[in-house]
Amino acid sequence: MTRARYSFDNDDAIAADRHRMLAEILDPFTIERLSALGDLTGKRCLEAGAGGGSIAAHLVDRGGSVLATDLNPRHLRTDRGYTVLRHDLSTEPVPDPPWDLIHARLVLSHLPARAAILDRLAAALAPGGTLVIEEWASAYRGIVLAAPDPATAALVERYHDILVGQLLPGNGGDPGWAGAVHGAMLAAGLAGVTTEIRASSWAGGTAGARLLAVNIEQLRPGFLAAGLTVEELGELTRLAGDPRLVIRGHLTFATAGTAR
């Protein structure tokens, strides 16, 4: 069987921009959620699918002993106090358990074996350890809140429908997985499971809207195959910087549970 390609390859030239934008969008909520866990001094922390490393660095700053893993760790710094490991969550055991904290953000939704991986992460916790999974719920219609004209709104809606309806699922992703994480944690035997949900609007020029252009850059062949033209992709890239376009930010589900 041919393995599904991860939608947003770290080897792409624009991947570093993606990591910076995601940190700008998501780090405040992530840090707020993790801060509620209390003192991390001396705690063993696993940042799974660490991406650009901003949260791994935050955990170090809070006193954690941090292992940052990624399938392709090329964007992880080696001078920020965390250890870096190339690791495949889909095929390899969770490294070096048990962990006091395991955090994964926008990772499992892209992996076909997501439910089994969550079970393995939960099992790798120390007693009293916490698993925090953050995912975007993006499988919805009506993304445009404001646009210069109806044609622009229709084009952006079409882009979004193709992204979440065809391209992400075609690469093994599940844009609706965020809403299933809470139940999956309960099924894995975790206690005290809670989910916090947050979203905001993204105007053209902000990090959230600029992701539209980054998605087009990384998934261009798929958008073309789905029927968007070169001209339409160019217009969508321009609109990512147009403040007259305002789109609905994805709902961020931050779900946490504790090992018994």
Helices and strands as residue ranges (DSSP letters): H 15-35, E 44-48, H 54-61, E 65-70, G 73-75, E 83-86, E 99-105, G 108-110, H 114-123, E 125-137, E 144-146, H 150-162, I 163-167, H 168-170, G 177-180, H 181-187, E 191-198, E 201-203, H 207-225, H 230-239, E 246-248, E 251-258
